[in-house]
Amino acid sequence: MPRENNQMRLTVSPDDNDVGYVTLPAHPGPGVPGAVKRTIRLRTLLDYAGPDLNLDLDSEGNLIGVEFVG
C-alpha cells in the first residue's frame, strides 16, 4: 500500500554523501519490514558509466525505490 503523501523523496545517507535513496510513491515507507522483496543491480542488466544504481521491487514486481551509490 502506498504512503499517504504519495510523493517521491530523496534521502542522502548521513554516513556517506555518495549514497542516496529515492523513495517512490508506491513505497510503503521506511522501516516497513519486508517491503523490498527483490533488489536488481542495474549493472547486471546493462553496461553504463556512472554511479551504481540498485532498483528495489516489491512483492508484485513494482519499482518502489532506487539507491544511488556514487
MODELLER restraints for C-alpha pairs under 7 A, 6 or more apart:
rsr = mdl.restraints
at = mdl.atoms
rsr.add(forms.Gaussian(group=physical.xy_distance, feature=features.Distance(at['CA:1:A'], at['CA:26:A']), mean=6.88, stdev=0.5))
rsr.add(forms.Gaussian(group=physical.xy_distance, feature=features.Distance(at['CA:1:A'], at['CA:28:A']), mean=5.72, stdev=0.5))
rsr.add(forms.Gaussian(group=physical.xy_distance, feature=features.Distance(at['CA:2:A'], at['CA:25:A']), mean=6.03, stdev=0.5))
rsr.add(forms.Gaussian(group=physical.xy_distance, feature=features.Distance(at['CA:2:A'], at['CA:26:A']), mean=4.44, stdev=0.5))
rsr.add(forms.Gaussian(group=physical.xy_distance, feature=features.Distance(at['CA:2:A'], at['CA:27:A']), mean=5.53, stdev=0.5))
rsr.add(forms.Gaussian(group=physical.xy_distance, feature=features.Distance(at['CA:2:A'], at['CA:28:A']), mean=4.88, stdev=0.5))
rsr.add(forms.Gaussian(group=physical.xy_distance, feature=features.Distance(at['CA:3:A'], at['CA:25:A']), mean=6.59, stdev=0.5))
rsr.add(forms.Gaussian(group=physical.xy_distance, feature=features.Distance(at['CA:3:A'], at['CA:26:A']), mean=6.92, stdev=0.5))
rsr.add(forms.Gaussian(group=physical.xy_distance, feature=features.Distance(at['CA:3:A'], at['CA:27:A']), mean=6.53, stdev=0.5))
rsr.add(forms.Gaussian(group=physical.xy_distance, feature=features.Distance(at['CA:3:A'], at['CA:28:A']), mean=5.07, stdev=0.5))
rsr.add(forms.Gaussian(group=physical.xy_distance, feature=features.Distance(at['CA:3:A'], at['CA:29:A']), mean=6.15, stdev=0.5))
rsr.add(forms.Gaussian(group=physical.xy_distance, feature=features.Distance(at['CA:6:A'], at['CA:25:A']), mean=4.63, stdev=0.5))
rsr.add(forms.Gaussian(group=physical.xy_distance, feature=features.Distance(at['CA:7:A'], at['CA:24:A']), mean=6.79, stdev=0.5))
rsr.add(forms.Gaussian(group=physical.xy_distance, feature=features.Distance(at['CA:7:A'], at['CA:25:A']), mean=5.11, stdev=0.5))
rsr.add(forms.Gaussian(group=physical.xy_distance, feature=features.Distance(at['CA:8:A'], at['CA:22:A']), mean=6.64, stdev=0.5))
rsr.add(forms.Gaussian(group=physical.xy_distance, feature=features.Distance(at['CA:8:A'], at['CA:23:A']), mean=5.47, stdev=0.5))
rsr.add(forms.Gaussian(group=physical.xy_distance, feature=features.Distance(at['CA:8:A'], at['CA:24:A']), mean=4.65, stdev=0.5))
rsr.add(forms.Gaussian(group=physical.xy_distance, feature=features.Distance(at['CA:8:A'], at['CA:25:A']), mean=5.52, stdev=0.5))
rsr.add(forms.Gaussian(group=physical.xy_distance, feature=features.Distance(at['CA:9:A'], at['CA:22:A']), mean=5.52, stdev=0.5))
rsr.add(forms.Gaussian(group=physical.xy_distance, feature=features.Distance(at['CA:9:A'], at['CA:23:A']), mean=5.09, stdev=0.5))
rsr.add(forms.Gaussian(group=physical.xy_distance, feature=features.Distance(at['CA:9:A'], at['CA:24:A']), mean=6.79, stdev=0.5))
rsr.add(forms.Gaussian(group=physical.xy_distance, feature=features.Distance(at['CA:10:A'], at['CA:20:A']), mean=6.87, stdev=0.5))
rsr.add(forms.Gaussian(group=physical.xy_distance, feature=features.Distance(at['CA:10:A'], at['CA:21:A']), mean=5.67, stdev=0.5))
rsr.add(forms.Gaussian(group=physical.xy_distance, feature=features.Distance(at['CA:10:A'], at['CA:22:A']), mean=4.50, stdev=0.5))
rsr.add(forms.Gaussian(group=physical.xy_distance, feature=features.Distance(at['CA:10:A'], at['CA:23:A']), mean=6.42, stdev=0.5))
rsr.add(forms.Gaussian(group=physical.xy_distance, feature=features.Distance(at['CA:11:A'], at['CA:20:A']), mean=5.54, stdev=0.5))
rsr.add(forms.Gaussian(group=physical.xy_distance, feature=features.Distance(at['CA:11:A'], at['CA:21:A']), mean=5.20, stdev=0.5))
rsr.add(forms.Gaussian(group=physical.xy_distance, feature=features.Distance(at['CA:11:A'], at['CA:22:A']), mean=6.44, stdev=0.5))
rsr.add(forms.Gaussian(group=physical.xy_distance, feature=features.Distance(at['CA:12:A'], at['CA:19:A']), mean=6.00, stdev=0.5))
rsr.add(forms.Gaussian(group=physical.xy_distance, feature=features.Distance(at['CA:12:A'], at['CA:20:A']), mean=4.28, stdev=0.5))
rsr.add(forms.Gaussian(group=physical.xy_distance, feature=features.Distance(at['CA:12:A'], at['CA:21:A']), mean=6.46, stdev=0.5))
rsr.add(forms.Gaussian(group=physical.xy_distance, feature=features.Distance(at['CA:13:A'], at['CA:19:A']), mean=5.58, stdev=0.5))
rsr.add(forms.Gaussian(group=physical.xy_distance, feature=features.Distance(at['CA:13:A'], at['CA:20:A']), mean=5.89, stdev=0.5))
rsr.add(forms.Gaussian(group=physical.xy_distance, feature=features.Distance(at['CA:18:A'], at['CA:69:A']), mean=5.86, stdev=0.5))
rsr.add(forms.Gaussian(group=physical.xy_distance, feature=features.Distance(at['CA:18:A'], at['CA:70:A']), mean=4.76, stdev=0.5))
rsr.add(forms.Gaussian(group=physical.xy_distance, feature=features.Distance(at['CA:19:A'], at['CA:68:A']), mean=5.54, stdev=0.5))
rsr.add(forms.Gaussian(group=physical.xy_distance, feature=features.Distance(at['CA:19:A'], at['CA:69:A']), mean=4.62, stdev=0.5))
rsr.add(forms.Gaussian(group=physical.xy_distance, feature=features.Distance(at['CA:19:A'], at['CA:70:A']), mean=6.17, stdev=0.5))
rsr.add(forms.Gaussian(group=physical.xy_distance, feature=features.Distance(at['CA:20:A'], at['CA:67:A']), mean=5.74, stdev=0.5))
rsr.add(forms.Gaussian(group=physical.xy_distance, feature=features.Distance(at['CA:20:A'], at['CA:68:A']), mean=5.07, stdev=0.5))
rsr.add(forms.Gaussian(group=physical.xy_distance, feature=features.Distance(at['CA:20:A'], at['CA:69:A']), mean=6.70, stdev=0.5))
rsr.add(forms.Gaussian(group=physical.xy_distance, feature=features.Distance(at['CA:21:A'], at['CA:65:A']), mean=6.95, stdev=0.5))
rsr.add(forms.Gaussian(group=physical.xy_distance, feature=features.Distance(at['CA:21:A'], at['CA:66:A']), mean=5.63, stdev=0.5))
rsr.add(forms.Gaussian(group=physical.xy_distance, feature=features.Distance(at['CA:21:A'], at['CA:67:A']), mean=4.35, stdev=0.5))
rsr.add(forms.Gaussian(group=physical.xy_distance, feature=features.Distance(at['CA:21:A'], at['CA:68:A']), mean=6.11, stdev=0.5))
rsr.add(forms.Gaussian(group=physical.xy_distance, feature=features.Distance(at['CA:22:A'], at['CA:65:A']), mean=5.48, stdev=0.5))
rsr.add(forms.Gaussian(group=physical.xy_distance, feature=features.Distance(at['CA:22:A'], at['CA:66:A']), mean=5.16, stdev=0.5))
rsr.add(forms.Gaussian(group=physical.xy_distance, feature=features.Distance(at['CA:22:A'], at['CA:67:A']), mean=6.42, stdev=0.5))
rsr.add(forms.Gaussian(group=physical.xy_distance, feature=features.Distance(at['CA:23:A'], at['CA:64:A']), mean=6.42, stdev=0.5))
rsr.add(forms.Gaussian(group=physical.xy_distance, feature=features.Distance(at['CA:23:A'], at['CA:65:A']), mean=4.64, stdev=0.5))
rsr.add(forms.Gaussian(group=physical.xy_distance, feature=features.Distance(at['CA:23:A'], at['CA:66:A']), mean=6.82, stdev=0.5))
rsr.add(forms.Gaussian(group=physical.xy_distance, feature=features.Distance(at['CA:24:A'], at['CA:64:A']), mean=5.09, stdev=0.5))
rsr.add(forms.Gaussian(group=physical.xy_distance, feature=features.Distance(at['CA:24:A'], at['CA:65:A']), mean=5.30, stdev=0.5))
rsr.add(forms.Gaussian(group=physical.xy_distance, feature=features.Distance(at['CA:26:A'], at['CA:64:A']), mean=5.36, stdev=0.5))
rsr.add(forms.Gaussian(group=physical.xy_distance, feature=features.Distance(at['CA:27:A'], at['CA:64:A']), mean=4.69, stdev=0.5))
rsr.add(forms.Gaussian(group=physical.xy_distance, feature=features.Distance(at['CA:27:A'], at['CA:65:A']), mean=6.81, stdev=0.5))
rsr.add(forms.Gaussian(group=physical.xy_distance, feature=features.Distance(at['CA:28:A'], at['CA:35:A']), mean=6.89, stdev=0.5))
rsr.add(forms.Gaussian(group=physical.xy_distance, feature=features.Distance(at['CA:35:A'], at['CA:58:A']), mean=5.93, stdev=0.5))
rsr.add(forms.Gaussian(group=physical.xy_distance, feature=features.Distance(at['CA:36:A'], at['CA:56:A']), mean=5.92, stdev=0.5))
rsr.add(forms.Gaussian(group=physical.xy_distance, feature=features.Distance(at['CA:36:A'], at['CA:57:A']), mean=5.63, stdev=0.5))
rsr.add(forms.Gaussian(group=physical.xy_distance, feature=features.Distance(at['CA:36:A'], at['CA:58:A']), mean=4.98, stdev=0.5))
rsr.add(forms.Gaussian(group=physical.xy_distance, feature=features.Distance(at['CA:37:A'], at['CA:57:A']), mean=5.96, stdev=0.5))
rsr.add(forms.Gaussian(group=physical.xy_distance, feature=features.Distance(at['CA:37:A'], at['CA:58:A']), mean=5.04, stdev=0.5))
rsr.add(forms.Gaussian(group=physical.xy_distance, feature=features.Distance(at['CA:37:A'], at['CA:59:A']), mean=5.34, stdev=0.5))
rsr.add(forms.Gaussian(group=physical.xy_distance, feature=features.Distance(at['CA:38:A'], at['CA:56:A']), mean=5.97, stdev=0.5))
rsr.add(forms.Gaussian(group=physical.xy_distance, feature=features.Distance(at['CA:38:A'], at['CA:57:A']), mean=5.22, stdev=0.5))
rsr.add(forms.Gaussian(group=physical.xy_distance, feature=features.Distance(at['CA:38:A'], at['CA:58:A']), mean=6.70, stdev=0.5))
rsr.add(forms.Gaussian(group=physical.xy_distance, feature=features.Distance(at['CA:39:A'], at['CA:54:A']), mean=6.29, stdev=0.5))
rsr.add(forms.Gaussian(group=physical.xy_distance, feature=features.Distance(at['CA:39:A'], at['CA:55:A']), mean=5.42, stdev=0.5))
rsr.add(forms.Gaussian(group=physical.xy_distance, feature=features.Distance(at['CA:39:A'], at['CA:56:A']), mean=4.55, stdev=0.5))
rsr.add(forms.Gaussian(group=physical.xy_distance, feature=features.Distance(at['CA:39:A'], at['CA:57:A']), mean=6.17, stdev=0.5))
rsr.add(forms.Gaussian(group=physical.xy_distance, feature=features.Distance(at['CA:40:A'], at['CA:54:A']), mean=5.58, stdev=0.5))
rsr.add(forms.Gaussian(group=physical.xy_distance, feature=features.Distance(at['CA:40:A'], at['CA:55:A']), mean=5.05, stdev=0.5))
rsr.add(forms.Gaussian(group=physical.xy_distance, feature=features.Distance(at['CA:40:A'], at['CA:56:A']), mean=6.61, stdev=0.5))
rsr.add(forms.Gaussian(group=physical.xy_distance, feature=features.Distance(at['CA:41:A'], at['CA:53:A']), mean=6.03, stdev=0.5))
rsr.add(forms.Gaussian(group=physical.xy_distance, feature=features.Distance(at['CA:41:A'], at['CA:54:A']), mean=4.47, stdev=0.5))
rsr.add(forms.Gaussian(group=physical.xy_distance, feature=features.Distance(at['CA:41:A'], at['CA:55:A']), mean=6.27, stdev=0.5))
rsr.add(forms.Gaussian(group=physical.xy_distance, feature=features.Distance(at['CA:42:A'], at['CA:53:A']), mean=5.56, stdev=0.5))
rsr.add(forms.Gaussian(group=physical.xy_distance, feature=features.Distance(at['CA:42:A'], at['CA:54:A']), mean=5.99, stdev=0.5))
rsr.add(forms.Gaussian(group=physical.xy_distance, feature=features.Distance(at['CA:42:A'], at['CA:55:A']), mean=6.96, stdev=0.5))
rsr.add(forms.Gaussian(group=physical.xy_distance, feature=features.Distance(at['CA:51:A'], at['CA:68:A']), mean=6.36, stdev=0.5))
rsr.add(forms.Gaussian(group=physical.xy_distance, feature=features.Distance(at['CA:51:A'], at['CA:69:A']), mean=5.55, stdev=0.5))
rsr.add(forms.Gaussian(group=physical.xy_distance, feature=features.Distance(at['CA:51:A'], at['CA:70:A']), mean=4.52, stdev=0.5))
rsr.add(forms.Gaussian(group=physical.xy_distance, feature=features.Distance(at['CA:52:A'], at['CA:68:A']), mean=5.86, stdev=0.5))
rsr.add(forms.Gaussian(group=physical.xy_distance, feature=features.Distance(at['CA:52:A'], at['CA:69:A']), mean=5.03, stdev=0.5))
rsr.add(forms.Gaussian(group=physical.xy_distance, feature=features.Distance(at['CA:52:A'], at['CA:70:A']), mean=6.41, stdev=0.5))
rsr.add(forms.Gaussian(group=physical.xy_distance, feature=features.Distance(at['CA:53:A'], at['CA:66:A']), mean=6.66, stdev=0.5))
rsr.add(forms.Gaussian(group=physical.xy_distance, feature=features.Distance(at['CA:53:A'], at['CA:67:A']), mean=5.59, stdev=0.5))
rsr.add(forms.Gaussian(group=physical.xy_distance, feature=features.Distance(at['CA:53:A'], at['CA:68:A']), mean=4.88, stdev=0.5))
rsr.add(forms.Gaussian(group=physical.xy_distance, feature=features.Distance(at['CA:53:A'], at['CA:69:A']), mean=6.43, stdev=0.5))
rsr.add(forms.Gaussian(group=physical.xy_distance, feature=features.Distance(at['CA:54:A'], at['CA:66:A']), mean=5.65, stdev=0.5))
rsr.add(forms.Gaussian(group=physical.xy_distance, feature=features.Distance(at['CA:54:A'], at['CA:67:A']), mean=5.01, stdev=0.5))
rsr.add(forms.Gaussian(group=physical.xy_distance, feature=features.Distance(at['CA:54:A'], at['CA:68:A']), mean=6.71, stdev=0.5))
rsr.add(forms.Gaussian(group=physical.xy_distance, feature=features.Distance(at['CA:55:A'], at['CA:63:A']), mean=6.84, stdev=0.5))
rsr.add(forms.Gaussian(group=physical.xy_distance, feature=features.Distance(at['CA:55:A'], at['CA:65:A']), mean=6.19, stdev=0.5))
rsr.add(forms.Gaussian(group=physical.xy_distance, feature=features.Distance(at['CA:55:A'], at['CA:66:A']), mean=4.81, stdev=0.5))
rsr.add(forms.Gaussian(group=physical.xy_distance, feature=features.Distance(at['CA:55:A'], at['CA:67:A']), mean=6.63, stdev=0.5))
rsr.add(forms.Gaussian(group=physical.xy_distance, feature=features.Distance(at['CA:56:A'], at['CA:63:A']), mean=5.85, stdev=0.5))
rsr.add(forms.Gaussian(group=physical.xy_distance, feature=features.Distance(at['CA:56:A'], at['CA:64:A']), mean=5.77, stdev=0.5))
rsr.add(forms.Gaussian(group=physical.xy_distance, feature=features.Distance(at['CA:56:A'], at['CA:65:A']), mean=5.02, stdev=0.5))
rsr.add(forms.Gaussian(group=physical.xy_distance, feature=features.Distance(at['CA:56:A'], at['CA:66:A']), mean=5.99, stdev=0.5))
rsr.add(forms.Gaussian(group=physical.xy_distance, feature=features.Distance(at['CA:57:A'], at['CA:63:A']), mean=4.56, stdev=0.5))
rsr.add(forms.Gaussian(group=physical.xy_distance, feature=features.Distance(at['CA:57:A'], at['CA:64:A']), mean=5.56, stdev=0.5))
rsr.add(forms.Gaussian(group=physical.xy_distance, feature=features.Distance(at['CA:58:A'], at['CA:64:A']), mean=6.52, stdev=0.5))
